[in-house]
Amino acid sequence: MQQFELSNLERLMIKRKIKRKKVIRAIIIIILIAVLSVCGALGYSIYKNGGKLPPKQLNAKSLTSPDYVDVQLINQGFARTGVKLVEINNIVIHYVGNSGSTAQNNRDYFNKLDTDVCSHFVIGLDGEIIQCVPLDEKSAASNNRNLDTISIEVCHPDDSGKFSEATYQSLVKLTAWLCDNSGLKANDVIRHYDITGKECPKYFVDNESAWESFLTDVKTELKTY
């Protein structure tokens, strides 16, 4: 039988091939161990949770609002159902549609037994902010997006829907804080109009440039965090 002698280059190529196979095998083993660890942890969580998947962690740094917010939570009922938010993907801006009404007027309306609408926050004509619903519960303001959004209703002095300067500044400040608290950006702020096509908030629907300016102001405010 004829003998073939391997060259140094061929020996080197074979060694590299063997080494590559060992590295790939080691990587596969590491991945399998990681997958098994995750599955084991999830299985234990399900076991501890009575056979159910553990609840998803809400993406909020804090469930406590800033000091400048007047917390007046409405009672549970048709409006505030107590259902927990799944996550926070957007901040939704609304206008109350009732010219001249105050933040307190709207909060008290949400709190009536037969009311089936509410928002997390209401901003008044003088810039006052009232919180009506906890940050980890859904509101009843944004239709099919109630389970993954925070809603802000904003008061306005007349039928144009334009906000006073004090109201506008409070809206920018609160919106930026909510974005920072939920890991969102200014582009994650939307109008009720963007969900359903409803003319809400009216001034920001009628004046697209005003809406864009508002988002720019929120972005600027976010840089202070």
Secondary structure, 3 states (H helix, E strand, C coil): CCCCCCCHHHHHHHHHHHHHHHHHHHHHHHHHHHHHHHHHHHHHHHHHCCCCCCCCCCCCCCCCCCCCEEECCCCECCCECCCECCCCCEEEEEECCCCCCCHHHHHHHHCCCCCCCECCEEECCCCCEEECCCCCECCECCHHHHHHEEEEEECCCCCCCCCCHHHHHHHHHHHHHHHHHHCCCHHHEEEHHHHHCCCCCHHHHHCHHHHHHHHHHHHHHHCCC
